Amino acid sequence: MISLDRDGDVWILRMAAGENRFNLEWLDAVNTALDQVEAADGPAALVSTGEGKFYTNGLDLDWLAGYPDAAAFLTGVNRLNARLLTLPLATVAAVNGHAFGAGAVLAITHDFLVMRADRGYWCMPEADLGLPVTGPMYAVLEAKLPRRAAQQAILTGRRFGGTDAAAAGIVHEAVAEDQVLPRAIELAAGLAAKDRRTLAAHKRLLFGAAAEACLN
């Protein structure tokens, strides 16, 4: 479901479970992978990606409905977002396909996003689902997106294709399908030698308030 490999100094976290919806197994596996990346010596950066049509479609709502402590699980998801916002190394999301809801938020916790231009959507569908965006989720959106893009995303549930997402400032680049992962790795490799303590300090300046909102 979650695997971790390397391309030089770049760690690649691969999500390979269909729609890559969040459940406890998924959350534990991602945190374990991040533990390994953070513990590694030397230059390092992180790329995350999905497979096929999906980056991640967010919360596994069917699973969550039967889980006895949904609130604790959602707290764990918020803590993962805080962790990625402030991870002391460069992160790049290689958005190969759909990123919806909590999966869309997860994508923008990364420092940079490369998205497929021709297919797949970045979308916050909560307005259509009757599930209000939570305060911690909005804190990430507010920290990461231009205000007009955040407004349109949560009020309309618009599905942004890669080219539109780049124009709106949601993702940094929209590229051909076969270039999504290579371009993300290229960006990450160029940042892998950055000083981790300095990156951590700068991320706290940029995203510390959003991370705190995710932890409270």
LINRACOR-V580050 format. One record per pair of residues at least 24 apart in sequence whose ideal C-beta (glycine too) atoms are under 10 Angstrom apart, sorted by sequence separation. I is the first residue (numbers start at 1). J is the second residue. D is the distance in Angstrom with one decimal. If there is no record, write none. Layout:
# LINRACOR-V580050
I J D
I J D
This chain:
# LINRACOR-V580050
1 25 6.7
2 26 6.8
13 37 7.8
78 102 9.6
81 105 6.3
84 108 9.5
85 109 5.1
87 111 8.6
96 120 7.0
97 121 8.5
98 122 8.1
99 123 7.4
100 124 7.7
101 125 6.0
102 126 9.7
145 169 6.5
146 170 8.2
1 26 6.5
2 27 9.7
4 29 9.3
11 36 7.9
77 102 6.2
81 106 6.7
84 109 3.8
85 110 8.9
95 120 6.9
98 123 7.6
99 124 9.8
100 125 5.9
101 126 6.6
144 169 9.2
145 170 5.9
2 28 9.0
3 29 8.9
4 30 9.7
11 37 4.7
80 106 7.5
83 109 8.4
84 110 6.5
85 111 9.2
95 121 9.8
100 126 9.7
124 150 8.7
127 153 9.1
144 170 8.2
2 29 3.7
11 38 9.8
78 105 9.6
81 108 9.3
82 109 8.4
84 111 9.1
95 122 6.9
122 149 10.0
126 153 9.4
127 154 6.5
1 29 6.0
2 30 5.9
4 32 8.7
74 102 8.9
77 105 8.8
81 109 5.1
101 129 8.1
105 133 8.8
124 152 9.4
125 153 9.6
126 154 6.8
127 155 6.3
128 156 9.0
129 157 8.2
1 30 9.6
2 31 9.7
4 33 4.6
11 40 7.4
20 49 9.9
77 106 8.4
80 109 8.1
100 129 10.0
105 134 9.6
124 153 4.5
125 154 9.8
127 156 6.6
128 157 4.6
141 170 9.6
2 32 7.9
3 33 8.1
4 34 9.1
20 50 5.2
26 56 8.7
101 131 8.1
123 153 7.6
124 154 5.3
127 157 4.4
2 33 5.9
6 37 9.5
9 40 9.4
19 50 8.7
20 51 8.1
102 133 9.9
105 136 8.8
109 140 6.2
113 144 9.3
122 153 8.2
124 155 9.4
126 157 7.1
127 158 9.5
4 36 6.2
18 50 9.4
20 52 9.7
101 133 9.0
102 134 9.4
105 137 5.2
108 140 6.4
124 156 9.1
125 157 4.9
4 37 7.3
9 42 7.2
10 43 9.2
11 44 6.2
12 45 9.9
13 46 6.4
14 47 9.1
15 48 7.0
16 49 9.4
17 50 8.9
18 51 8.7
19 52 9.4
21 54 8.9
104 137 9.2
105 138 9.2
108 141 7.2
111 144 9.7
123 156 9.9
124 157 6.4
125 158 9.5
6 40 8.9
9 43 4.3
10 44 7.7
11 45 7.1
12 46 8.0
13 47 7.0
14 48 7.9
15 49 7.1
16 50 7.4
17 51 8.8
18 52 8.1
19 53 8.3
20 54 5.5
22 56 7.3
26 60 7.7
105 139 9.7
106 140 8.9
109 143 9.3
110 144 9.1
123 157 6.6
124 158 8.3
125 159 8.1
8 43 8.7
9 44 5.7
10 45 5.2
11 46 5.0
12 47 5.0
13 48 4.4
14 49 5.9
15 50 4.7
16 51 4.9
18 53 9.1
19 54 4.9
20 55 7.0
21 56 7.0
22 57 9.0
25 60 9.7
102 137 7.1
105 140 5.2
108 143 8.7
109 144 7.5
123 158 6.9
124 159 9.5
8 44 9.9
9 45 6.3
10 46 7.4
11 47 7.2
12 48 7.8
13 49 7.4
14 50 7.7
15 51 7.1
16 52 8.7
18 54 6.9
19 55 9.5
20 56 3.9
21 57 5.5
22 58 6.3
23 59 8.4
24 60 9.3
48 84 8.7
101 137 8.6
104 140 9.7
105 141 6.9
108 144 4.3
122 158 9.3
123 159 4.4
124 160 9.4
8 45 9.5
10 47 5.8
11 48 9.3
12 49 6.9
13 50 10.0
14 51 7.0
17 54 9.1
19 56 7.1
20 57 6.7
21 58 6.5
22 59 5.0
23 60 4.5
26 63 9.5
56 93 9.8
104 141 8.8
107 144 9.4
108 145 6.8
121 158 8.9
122 159 7.7
123 160 6.6
6 44 8.9
16 54 9.8
19 57 4.1
20 58 8.8
21 59 6.5
22 60 5.8
25 63 9.3
46 84 8.7
55 93 7.3
121 159 3.9
122 160 4.7
123 161 9.8
15 54 8.1
17 56 9.2
18 57 8.8
19 58 8.6
21 60 3.7
22 61 9.6
23 62 9.4
24 63 8.1
55 94 7.9
56 95 9.3
105 144 8.7
120 159 9.4
121 160 6.2
122 161 8.2
7 47 8.2
15 55 7.5
20 60 9.4
21 61 8.0
23 63 4.5
24 64 9.5
55 95 4.7
57 97 9.2
58 98 9.5
61 101 9.2
120 160 9.7
121 161 6.0
122 162 8.0
15 56 6.0
19 60 8.4
21 62 8.6
22 63 8.5
23 64 7.4
46 87 7.0
54 95 9.9
55 96 5.7
56 97 9.0
57 98 5.9
58 99 8.0
59 100 9.4
61 102 9.9
120 161 7.2
121 162 8.6
4 46 9.3
21 63 7.4
22 64 8.2
45 87 9.8
54 96 7.7
55 97 5.4
56 98 8.0
57 99 7.8
58 100 5.2
59 101 6.4
60 102 9.7
108 150 9.9
119 161 7.6
120 162 6.6
122 164 8.8
123 165 9.5
17 60 9.8
21 64 9.2
24 67 7.2
46 89 6.2
47 90 9.4
48 91 7.4
49 92 9.2
50 93 9.6
53 96 8.3
54 97 4.7
55 98 6.3
56 99 6.1
57 100 4.8
58 101 3.5
59 102 4.8
118 161 7.8
119 162 7.9
121 164 9.1
122 165 4.9
4 48 10.0
23 67 7.9
44 88 9.5
45 89 5.5
46 90 7.2
47 91 7.6
48 92 7.8
49 93 7.5
50 94 8.3
52 96 7.5
53 97 4.4
54 98 5.1
55 99 4.3
56 100 7.8
57 101 7.2
58 102 3.7
59 103 8.2
117 161 7.5
118 162 7.0
121 165 8.3
24 69 9.7
31 76 8.3
38 83 9.2
44 89 5.2
45 90 4.2
46 91 4.7
47 92 4.9
48 93 5.5
49 94 3.9
50 95 7.9
51 96 6.8
52 97 6.4
53 98 6.2
54 99 8.1
55 100 8.9
56 101 9.0
57 102 8.8
58 103 3.9
115 160 8.8
116 161 8.7
117 162 4.1
118 163 8.3
120 165 9.4
2 48 9.7
27 73 7.2
34 80 8.2
43 89 8.7
44 90 8.5
45 91 7.0
46 92 7.2
47 93 7.6
48 94 6.8
49 95 7.8
50 96 5.3
51 97 8.1
52 98 9.8
54 100 8.8
56 102 7.9
57 103 5.5
58 104 7.0
115 161 8.4
116 162 5.2
117 163 5.3
122 168 9.1
30 77 10.0
43 90 10.0
45 92 7.1
46 93 9.5
47 94 5.5
48 95 9.1
49 96 5.5
50 97 6.0
56 103 3.4
57 104 9.3
58 105 7.8
115 162 4.0
116 163 9.8
117 164 9.7
24 72 9.6
28 76 8.7
31 79 8.6
49 97 9.5
50 98 8.5
55 103 6.3
56 104 8.5
58 106 7.7
114 162 9.0
115 163 8.7
117 165 9.3
122 170 5.7
24 73 6.3
27 76 5.4
31 80 6.6
34 83 6.5
38 87 7.3
40 89 9.3
50 99 8.3
54 103 8.2
55 104 8.7
56 105 10.0
104 153 7.9
113 162 9.7
115 164 9.9
116 165 10.0
117 166 8.0
122 171 6.9
23 73 8.1
27 77 6.6
30 80 6.4
34 84 7.8
37 87 8.1
38 88 7.1
56 106 6.3
115 165 5.7
22 73 8.2
26 77 9.7
38 89 7.6
55 106 8.4
56 107 7.7
115 166 7.1
22 74 9.4
24 76 7.9
27 79 9.2
31 83 7.6
37 89 7.3
55 107 6.3
113 165 8.0
114 166 9.4
27 80 6.5
30 83 9.3
34 87 7.1
50 103 8.7
113 166 8.9
22 76 9.2
26 80 9.9
30 84 9.1
37 91 9.5
82 136 8.2
85 139 9.4
117 171 9.8
22 77 6.1
81 136 6.9
85 140 7.0
115 170 8.3
116 171 9.8
78 134 7.9
81 137 7.9
84 140 9.3
101 157 10.0
104 160 9.0
115 171 4.4
117 173 8.8
118 174 8.7
34 91 9.8
50 107 9.8
77 134 9.7
78 135 9.4
79 136 9.4
82 139 9.4
100 157 9.9
113 170 7.3
114 171 6.9
115 172 8.5
117 174 4.0
118 175 9.6
120 177 9.0
22 80 8.8
48 106 8.1
55 113 9.7
78 136 4.5
81 139 8.8
82 140 8.8
85 143 7.5
107 165 9.7
113 171 3.9
114 172 6.7
115 173 7.3
116 174 7.2
117 175 5.9
118 176 7.2
119 177 7.3
48 107 8.2
77 136 8.6
78 137 8.0
81 140 5.7
85 144 8.5
100 159 8.6
112 171 8.4
113 172 5.5
114 173 4.9
115 174 5.2
116 175 7.2
117 176 6.3
118 177 6.6
55 115 8.4
74 134 7.7
77 137 9.1
112 172 4.9
113 173 7.7
114 174 7.8
115 175 7.7
116 176 7.6
117 177 8.0
120 180 9.4
48 109 9.6
55 116 9.0
75 136 9.0
78 139 9.2
98 159 8.8
99 160 9.5
104 165 9.7
110 171 9.8
111 172 9.1
112 173 8.0
113 174 9.4
114 175 6.1
116 177 5.2
48 110 6.9
74 136 8.7
78 140 9.1
108 170 6.9
110 172 9.7
116 178 9.4
117 179 9.0
144 206 9.4
47 110 8.6
53 116 9.9
74 137 9.8
107 170 8.7
108 171 8.3
116 179 8.7
117 180 8.8
143 206 7.4
144 207 7.8
46 110 8.0
107 171 8.0
116 180 5.2
143 207 5.2
46 111 9.2
47 112 9.6
49 114 9.3
55 120 7.3
58 123 9.6
97 162 9.9
114 179 8.1
115 180 7.0
116 181 9.9
143 208 9.2
45 111 9.0
53 119 7.7
54 120 8.1
55 121 9.9
57 123 9.6
58 124 9.5
99 165 9.2
104 170 8.5
114 180 5.6
143 209 7.0
144 210 7.7
45 112 10.0
47 114 8.9
53 120 7.0
55 122 8.5
58 125 8.8
95 162 7.6
114 181 8.2
140 207 8.3
142 209 8.9
143 210 3.8
52 120 10.0
57 125 9.7
58 126 9.9
61 129 8.9
114 182 9.2
139 207 9.2
142 210 7.0
143 211 8.6
114 183 4.9
115 184 9.6
141 210 8.8
50 120 9.5
61 131 8.6
95 165 8.3
114 184 4.5
139 209 7.1
140 210 5.3
143 213 8.8
99 170 9.7
112 183 9.8
113 184 8.4
114 185 9.4
139 210 4.3
140 211 8.8
142 213 9.0
143 214 10.0
59 131 9.1
99 171 9.4
112 184 7.7
114 186 9.1
138 210 9.2
139 211 8.3
114 187 6.9
137 210 10.0
139 212 8.2
140 213 8.1
110 184 9.2
113 187 9.7
114 188 9.8
136 210 8.2
139 213 3.6
140 214 6.9
95 170 9.7
112 187 5.6
136 211 9.5
138 213 8.3
139 214 6.4
30 106 9.0
95 171 6.6
111 187 8.9
112 188 8.0
136 212 9.6
137 213 9.3
20 97 9.4
111 188 9.0
136 213 5.2
137 214 8.5
139 216 9.7
11 89 8.7
13 91 9.4
19 97 9.4
20 98 9.4
93 171 8.1
110 188 9.7
135 213 6.3
136 214 4.4
19 98 7.8
20 99 9.4
21 100 9.6
22 101 9.3
93 172 9.5
95 174 9.2
112 191 8.4
134 213 9.6
135 214 9.1
136 215 8.3
9 89 9.6
10 90 9.2
11 91 9.7
12 92 9.9
13 93 9.9
14 94 9.6
21 101 9.6
22 102 6.0
92 172 8.7
97 177 9.2
111 191 7.8
134 214 9.6
136 216 8.0
13 94 9.8
15 96 9.6
19 100 8.8
21 102 8.9
22 103 7.5
92 173 9.9
94 175 9.7
96 177 7.5
135 216 8.8
10 92 8.5
12 94 8.4
21 103 7.9
20 103 7.1
97 180 9.2
19 103 8.6
22 106 8.2
96 180 5.2
94 179 9.7
95 180 7.0
96 181 7.1
20 106 9.6
94 180 5.0
93 180 9.7
94 181 4.7
15 103 9.4
94 182 8.8
96 184 9.4
111 199 8.8
92 181 9.7
94 183 7.7
95 184 8.7
94 184 3.7
15 106 9.8
92 183 8.7
93 184 7.2
94 185 7.8
92 184 4.4
111 203 8.0
91 184 9.8
92 185 7.8
94 187 9.4
92 186 9.1
94 188 9.1
92 187 5.1
111 206 9.2
91 187 10.0
92 188 4.6
111 207 9.5
90 187 8.0
91 188 7.6
92 189 9.6
90 188 5.8
92 190 9.9
109 207 8.4
89 188 9.0
90 189 9.3
92 191 8.2
90 190 8.4
91 191 9.0
90 191 3.6
109 210 8.8
89 191 8.0
90 192 6.7
109 211 9.3
89 192 7.4
90 193 9.5
90 194 6.2
89 194 7.5
109 214 9.1
88 194 9.5
89 195 9.9
90 196 9.6
88 195 9.2
89 196 5.8
88 196 4.2
91 199 9.9
87 196 9.3
88 197 7.1
90 199 6.9
105 214 9.7
88 198 9.0
89 199 6.3
88 199 5.5
89 200 8.7
87 199 8.4
88 200 3.9
91 203 9.7
86 199 9.3
87 200 8.2
88 201 9.0
90 203 9.9
86 200 6.6
88 202 9.9
89 203 9.7
86 201 9.9
88 203 7.5
86 202 9.9
87 203 7.4
88 204 9.9
86 203 4.8
85 203 6.7
86 204 6.2
84 203 9.8
85 204 9.3
86 206 9.1
85 206 8.5
86 207 6.3
85 207 4.3
86 208 7.2
84 207 9.5
85 208 8.4
85 209 10.0
86 210 9.2
55 180 9.6
82 207 8.7
85 210 5.9
86 211 5.1
81 207 9.9
82 208 9.6
85 211 4.7
86 212 9.9
84 211 9.2
85 212 9.9
82 210 7.8
83 211 8.2
86 214 9.7
81 210 8.2
82 211 4.1
85 214 7.3
81 211 7.9
82 212 7.7
84 214 9.6
49 180 7.4
82 213 8.3
83 214 8.7
49 181 5.6
79 211 9.4
81 213 9.5
82 214 3.9
83 215 9.5
78 211 9.6
81 214 4.9
82 215 5.2
47 181 7.2
80 214 8.5
81 215 9.4
82 216 9.6
49 184 7.0
78 213 8.3
79 214 6.6
47 183 9.9
48 184 8.6
49 185 9.5
78 214 4.2
79 215 6.4
47 184 4.7
77 214 8.8
78 215 7.1
46 184 9.9
47 185 5.7
78 216 8.8
45 184 9.8
47 186 9.8
75 214 9.2
45 185 8.8
47 187 8.3
75 215 8.9
47 188 5.0
75 216 9.9
45 187 8.3
46 188 6.8
47 189 9.2
45 188 3.8
44 188 9.1
45 189 6.7
45 190 8.4
43 189 8.9
45 191 5.3
46 192 9.3
44 191 9.8
45 192 4.1
43 191 9.2
44 192 5.7
45 193 8.8
43 192 4.2
44 193 9.1
45 194 8.2
42 192 8.7
43 193 4.5
44 194 9.7
42 193 9.0
43 194 8.3
44 196 8.1
43 196 9.4
45 199 9.9
38 196 8.9
14 181 9.4
12 181 7.8
12 184 8.7
12 185 7.1
7 181 9.3
10 184 8.6
7 182 9.4
10 185 5.2
9 185 9.9
10 186 8.9
12 188 8.8
8 185 8.3
10 187 9.2
11 188 8.5
7 185 5.4
10 188 4.6
7 186 9.9
9 188 8.1
10 189 5.3
8 188 9.5
9 189 6.1
10 190 9.8
7 188 8.7
8 189 6.0
9 190 9.9
10 191 9.3
11 192 9.3
7 189 7.6
9 191 9.3
10 192 6.3
9 192 3.8
8 192 7.7
9 193 7.4
